[in-house]
Amino acid sequence: MLGVLAVVLILIGGYVLSLYFNPYVTCTKCHGNSRLRGWMLSNTRHYCPKCKGTGLTVRLGRRLLPIKYRQPPS
């Protein structure tokens, strides 16, 4: 029982460390391109509203846990 608890604590600690060092994932809407094609005129482009043109979004665990993070690179 103690061994299982130790493994669970190590896994949780690893996840929290990965949230700290890798806080962002590629945006699920624009897939990291940061600019979307227009739906009517396909030659037009606009910034992705979900990631605001960065191509990155904050991971879910990072939003749920009170870990401070810096803004994504521009």
Order of alpha helices (4+ residues) and beta strands (2+ residues): alpha-beta-beta-beta-beta-alpha
